[in-house]
Amino acid sequence: MTDRNELAVLAEEAAEALLRAITTAAPKSASTDGVLHLAQAYALVVAAEPGRAPQPPISRD
């Protein structure tokens, strides 16, 4: 079974990968939809990390 430390490491790695994807996709994107989906996934991963405040979901409104 995975412990909290391993989950924290996995969450950090996922957050870093999503942030790289956002910074790579944003300048090339013709539409904001894909970038917003990546940003929302990033916010959800960061919110799952222990010790960090939850982030609100990103919406178009």
C-alpha positions in Angstrom: 0.0 0.0 0.0 1.3 3.5 -0.9 2.0 5.7 2.1 1.3 9.5 2.3 5.0 10.4 1.5 4.8 8.4 -1.7 1.5 10.0 -2.6 3.0 13.4 -1.9 5.9 12.7 -4.2 3.6 11.5 -7.0 1.4 14.5 -6.6 4.4 16.8 -6.8 5.6 15.0 -10.0 2.2 15.2 -11.6 2.0 18.9 -10.7 5.4 19.6 -12.3 4.4 17.6 -15.4 1.1 19.5 -15.8 2.8 22.9 -15.3 5.4 22.0 -18.0 2.5 21.0 -20.3 0.7 24.3 -19.6 3.7 26.4 -20.3 4.4 24.5 -23.5 0.8 24.4 -24.8 -0.2 28.0 -23.9 1.9 29.9 -26.5 1.0 27.4 -29.3 -2.7 27.0 -28.5 -5.2 28.4 -30.9 -7.9 27.8 -28.3 -7.9 28.3 -24.6 -10.0 25.2 -23.9 -7.0 22.8 -23.8 -4.9 25.1 -21.7 -7.8 25.6 -19.3 -8.3 21.9 -18.9 -4.6 21.4 -18.1 -4.8 24.3 -15.6 -7.8 22.8 -14.0 -6.0 19.4 -13.7 -3.0 21.2 -12.2 -5.2 22.9 -9.6 -6.8 19.6 -8.7 -3.4 17.9 -8.2 -2.1 20.8 -6.2 -5.2 20.8 -4.0 -4.6 17.1 -3.3 -1.1 17.8 -1.9 -0.8 17.7 1.9 -0.2 21.1 3.4 -1.5 23.2 0.5 -4.8 25.1 0.5 -7.4 23.8 -2.0 -7.6 25.7 -5.3 -11.0 26.6 -6.8 -11.8 25.0 -10.1 -11.2 27.1 -13.2 -14.2 28.2 -15.2 -14.9 30.4 -18.2 -17.1 32.7 -16.1 
